[in-house]
Amino acid sequence: MTLDLSVDLGRGLRLTNPVGLASGTAGFGLELAGLIDLDAVGALFTKGTTRLPRTGNAPPRVAETTAGMLNSIGLQNPGVEHVASEYAPQFARWGCAVIANIAGAGVDEYVDCVSILDGVAGVDGYELNISCPNIAHGLDLGRDPGEAARVTAAVRAVTERCVIVKLSPNVTDIGAIASAVESAGADAVSAVNTYVGMKIHRHARRPVLPGSGTGGLSGPAIKPLALAAVAAVRRAVTIPVIGVGGIATTEDAVDFLIAGADAIQVGTATFTDPSAAIRIVAGVHDYLDAAGLSRATQLRGHPDPTESAPC
Amino acid sequence: MGCGFGTCLGCALPVVGGDENTAWALCCTAGPVMPLRAVAWDELMRLPPAHVA
């Protein structure tokens, strides 16, 4: 039996394998390119990119928590024009797909960023970050199905490339948001971004992170939460779902594939082991091989309790 | 420090002469040893402490 790890995300975007590097944990690939073989991962999702350069939030920006970490970087990035002129030529040299993560303060900024990148070689698709918890109004578009659909439709109108929408877990009904962006023309969804969290500086008697005191929680601590979100999104849509949240091992990745993900992203684990994603690519291959399966989607189980599940 | 190789942008430090686009240096890639006068000490000392005992 021939084992095929490739994943079709739509609009001609086919990943060689289902493992990606999550936005915000791989920069623009340049730093990692010296440490790992980027040809071995399925996709690299860039740091969130905005129309103009952003300096980001004042330090401290990260804080360690139990089995995870909080971050409040504030979308520090050099702006979309710099990405298009300086980084994209590098993207074109790597074997992995490069998907530009796009953030903005409103619908127009997303449309502008995608329009600027759309003719640029090296960029294979877009991941719309409608779920950044660390900038003012960063979550506004991601918390309302109508607003999420509006930004998706506006971007859909200006590109033929694959449009992925990265969903926020900081909502009451993530399935409703997923369904809204699917109807508006999204080719796939990523689930999930970080969970809003806080760490207290006990001696100073205030939060560790400045500003609102909150940051985005990631790492193994959120894996059970992210699995539940992926299962809910899987029930709500028929387009591909990219599972992300606390994946550090092959077993974690397999759990997300069983819960309904078509592909996965490795994020915070890359900080402690830059080669984590590459190990997971090999691990998923070996797991499928040992199970006698030819495609990752054959792992899909029955996360919906209303369906018959093996006891 | 989150990653230690320049991707997480978690270890940003204020530097002298930084403008809107270069307000910070990353301790992990630009440091950890840096020229004394490159660090914007006044700004650095105004930042809240990051570590919890």
HADDOCK unambig.tbl for C-alpha pairs under 7 A between the chains (distance, minus, plus):
assign (segid A and resid 24 and name CA) (segid B and resid 8 and name CA) 6.24 0.50 0.50
assign (segid A and resid 25 and name CA) (segid B and resid 7 and name CA) 5.91 0.50 0.50
assign (segid A and resid 25 and name CA) (segid B and resid 8 and name CA) 5.51 0.50 0.50
assign (segid A and resid 26 and name CA) (segid B and resid 7 and name CA) 5.44 0.50 0.50
assign (segid A and resid 27 and name CA) (segid B and resid 7 and name CA) 4.53 0.50 0.50
assign (segid A and resid 27 and name CA) (segid B and resid 8 and name CA) 6.89 0.50 0.50
assign (segid A and resid 31 and name CA) (segid B and resid 5 and name CA) 6.72 0.50 0.50
assign (segid A and resid 31 and name CA) (segid B and resid 6 and name CA) 6.33 0.50 0.50
assign (segid A and resid 31 and name CA) (segid B and resid 7 and name CA) 6.60 0.50 0.50
assign (segid A and resid 53 and name CA) (segid B and resid 21 and name CA) 6.50 0.50 0.50
assign (segid A and resid 54 and name CA) (segid B and resid 21 and name CA) 6.89 0.50 0.50
assign (segid A and resid 55 and name CA) (segid B and resid 20 and name CA) 6.33 0.50 0.50
assign (segid A and resid 55 and name CA) (segid B and resid 21 and name CA) 5.84 0.50 0.50
assign (segid A and resid 55 and name CA) (segid B and resid 23 and name CA) 6.51 0.50 0.50
assign (segid A and resid 59 and name CA) (segid B and resid 12 and name CA) 6.43 0.50 0.50
assign (segid A and resid 59 and name CA) (segid B and resid 47 and name CA) 6.83 0.50 0.50
assign (segid A and resid 60 and name CA) (segid B and resid 50 and name CA) 5.56 0.50 0.50
assign (segid A and resid 61 and name CA) (segid B and resid 10 and name CA) 5.15 0.50 0.50
assign (segid A and resid 62 and name CA) (segid B and resid 2 and name CA) 6.81 0.50 0.50
assign (segid A and resid 62 and name CA) (segid B and resid 10 and name CA) 5.46 0.50 0.50
assign (segid A and resid 73 and name CA) (segid B and resid 9 and name CA) 6.74 0.50 0.50
assign (segid A and resid 73 and name CA) (segid B and resid 10 and name CA) 6.53 0.50 0.50
assign (segid A and resid 201 and name CA) (segid B and resid 52 and name CA) 5.76 0.50 0.50
assign (segid A and resid 208 and name CA) (segid B and resid 50 and name CA) 6.14 0.50 0.50
assign (segid A and resid 271 and name CA) (segid B and resid 2 and name CA) 6.29 0.50 0.50
assign (segid A and resid 271 and name CA) (segid B and resid 3 and name CA) 4.11 0.50 0.50
assign (segid A and resid 272 and name CA) (segid B and resid 3 and name CA) 6.46 0.50 0.50
